[in-house]
């Protein structure tokens, strides 16, 4: 199901409350913004409002947009025009030609359409081939070109030269059910891994990615993916990483790839790669 067909609007609460651009806007503009996101959620182009030829009455884009939106909002035209101007000036909304849009909604809409298309084709493949294993293999071949080992169990630990002995890993994963207690449809869903990163080493299910996105935020999640993916590429996955969801959480928790003040050596859980120097701006770890 594509995002526009869903009966609810995904709202990332912390991002909304801490948005530096939106904080600069008035309460009046914030109210108009929330109403506008609801309209963009049901728009033909997800996250965008198109100013059609019939809507161009005065030649002033913001005023014409206000006239168009006034028919679908409980506000007068002056309030809407004033709010649109402020939201555009602060960078909360963007305008490209005759299109008014919210960048994150447009990005999320494209991602949702891609996943819906992938799911549809995957379902057709399942009808042609019996069994969960055949379905997972076709899905991976069409959309991720993953290796067969990508369908590993969700409980596999990181098998690097540092044996993780502390029990914090168990606490981080206490909500993850054991595979023997998971139904066959749930296992199929878990096996639908997608590749992330420039080299495609990091593999996550949609649910794992969305959960990490909520818990770590977009910037931190992308940093960890880029660091882990490039590290695995350079070392040919010398650390034998397989449970990428767990590796990403550990990367964020232990601050892998970030500079250490005072020249101190990284912690014992830092991935073993003395020569590794990511091209994304992370410094090489100094040896103790």
N, C-alpha and C positions, 0 to 999 in steps of 0.2 A: 504494500500500500504506500503510495507516494505521500509526502508530507502534507500536501494541500488537502488530501482526502481525509486526514485525521480530524476528529471533532474537537481537538484541543490544540492550543498553541504552546509549543515547548518554550519555557521561559527559564533561562539560567539565572537563578535568583541572585547569587553572589556577583555574577558579572553585571547584572542590572543595577544592583545596589552600589557597586563600587566603580561603575563606569565614570571615568573622570570627565568625559565630554558631557554626559547626561546630567551630572551633578551641577554643572554650570547653568543648566536651563531652569526656567521657572516651573512652578507647580502647574501652571496653566499649560505650558508646552509639554510637560510630562504626561498630562492627561490626554492631550491630543495625540501624542506619540503612541500611547498604549492602544487607543482606538485605531490608529493608523496601522499598527502591526496586525491587529485583528483583520482589517480589510486586506492587507498584503498577504495574510495567511490563506485567504480564499481567492486571491487574485489568480488569473490565468497564468501569468509568469510569477512564480512564487517569490514573495519578498519585494515586488515592484508594482508600481501603479503607472499605467501608460496614459498620457494626455493625448486623446484622439483628436482628429481634425475638428469634429463637431464641438469639442470642449474648448477650442481656442477662440475665445470671445474678444479679448482685449489685446492680445499680443504680449501681455505680461505673464510669464510662466507661473510664478508663485500665486498670483491672484487667480489665474485660470484654474490651477490645481485646487485652490481654496473653494472656488465655485463648484468644482466637480465633487469635492469631498463633503461639502456642506449638505448635500442631499443624503449623505449616509452617516452624518454625525450630528449629535444634539448641540452643536455650537454655531454661533453666528459667523459670518464670513470674515469679519475683522479678527476674531479670536483665532480662527484657523490660519489666516494669512500671517498674523503676528507669530504664531507658534512655528509654522513651517520655516519662516525666515530665521528664527532663532535656532531651530534644530539643524538647518543647513549651515548656518554660520559656525556652529559649534562642532560640526562634523559628525553629528549623530546620524543624520540622513545624507544621502548623496543624490545628485541629479546629473544625468547624462542625456543631453538633448531633451526629448520629451518624456523621459523616464525618471520617475522618482523612486528610489530604492533604498533598502537597508542592506548593507553589505553582507552581514552574517547570515541573514535570512536567505539571500540569494545563493550564498555558498552552501548552506545546509540543504536548500531545495535541490540543487544540482546533485549533491551527494545522495539524497534520498531517492531521486529519480534513477540514478545509476544502480543503487541497491535494489530498487523495485524491479528494474529490468533484469538484473542478475538473478533475482529470486524467481522471476517468471520463467526464464530459460532453464534454470536449474530444475524447476518443477516439471517441465516438459521432458527433461532428461530422465527424471525419476520414473515417469510413466513408461518410458521405453526400456528402462533397465530395472530389474527387480533387485531389492536389497539396499540397505543403507550404505554399504561400502561402495557399491557401484555408483550411487548417487553422489557420494562425497568425492569420488574420483573424478566424475564428470564435471562437477562444480569447480573443483580445483583446477582442472585442465583448461576450462573455458575462461575463467576469470582471475586466477592467481598463478597458474602454472606452477603450483607448489609441488614439492617432493612428497612422496607418499608418507614420509616420516612426519609431515606437518600435522597428521591426525593423531598426535601423541596424547597420552593421558594428561589430564589437567593438573595432576598432583606431582609431576616429575620435578625433582629439585634441580638446582643449578649444580652441574658437575664440574666445577672449576677446581683448581688446585687448592683453593681455600675451602675447607669443609666447614659449612655453616653449622655451628653447634648451638647457637643461642636459640631460644624458643620464640623469639619475636616473630620469626617467619610463620610459625603455627598460628600466632595470634592474628597476624595480618590476613591469614587465609582461613580463619575459623568459620567464616560464613560460606566457604566453598564446599559443596557436598561431595562425598566420595562417589567415584564413578559407578560403583556397584549399586548405588541407591538411585541412580539417574535413569529415567525411562529412555526407551529407544529414540523417540522424537527429540528429546533433550540432547542425547548424545550426538544426533545428526546435526543439531544446531551448533553444538560446541565444535564440531569437526569442520565447520565452514569458516576456515581461517583465511584471512586476507593479508597480503604483504604490505608492509609499510617501510619507509626509508628509501634512500636512493638505490641501495643494492638489494633490497627485498629480503633481508635476513629476518627482520622482526615480523612475526605472524600473530595476529590477534583475531578473535571473533568480533562481530559487530557489538555484541553486548559488553565484551571486555574493553573495547576501545571507548565506547560511550561512558562506561563507568570510570575509566581512567581519566577521561576528558572532564567529567564532573568533579572528580576528587583532586586532580592535579592542576586543572586549567589547561587551556590550549597551548600557551607558550612553554610551560614546563614539560608537558607531554611531548611536544614536538622536539624539545631539546634532548630529552632522554632517548627518544626514538633515533634521532640523528646520531647521537653519541654511541649508542649501543650498536646500531647498524654499521657505522663506519669502523668501529672497533672489531666487530665480527668479520668484516670484509678484509681488514688489514691482517688479522691474525688467523684467518680462515676458521673462525670460531674455535680458537684454541681452548677456550673455556668450556666448550661443550654445552653452550646454552640451548635449552629447548623450551622451557616454560617462560616465554617472553613476557607474559603478564607479570610474573613474579620478578623478573629481571628489571623491568621498568620501575616497579615500585621500589626495589632496592636501590636503583640508580638515583631516584628522586630523594629517597630517605637519607642515603649516605652521601649525596651531593657529588656523584661521580662526574668527572670531567670539568669541575669548577676549580679555579685557582685556589690554592691554600695559602693563606696569609702567613708571612714570616718565613716562607720557604719550607714549612714542615712537610714531612712526607705524608702521603695519603694514608687513610686507615687500612686495616688489614683486609677489608672487604672490597677495596678498590680493584677492578678487574686487572688481571696480570697482563700487562703489555707495556714494558718499559719504553719501547720505541714509538708507541702510538701517539700521534699528534693530529687530532681531527682538523680538517680544513674548515670547519664551521666556527673557528674562533676560540676553541678550548686549548689551553696550554698543555705542554708535555709535562707529565708528572715527574717531579724531581726525585731522584733516588736519595735515600737516607744515608 
